[in-house]
């Protein structure tokens, strides 16, 4: 089992309805680039894992994105498409 990175941050958040996310924000070796790992849980069951690379974000900006995924239209659209397939 892998250990989380020492500088990574973890959050649990309600996305919508019965969809929750366990979020991990990891720094990368590049300045102002972060890896956002999102483990999705729907109605108590694992639903998959999505990952995103955040480019050009300070630590504070990346933390804000990680804490407020449900408020980010782009990330929520990507998560919806991951879970349910592409929609119009």
Helices and strands as residue ranges (DSSP letters): E 9-16, E 19-27, E 33-42, E 45-55, H 59-67, G 69-71, H 73-84
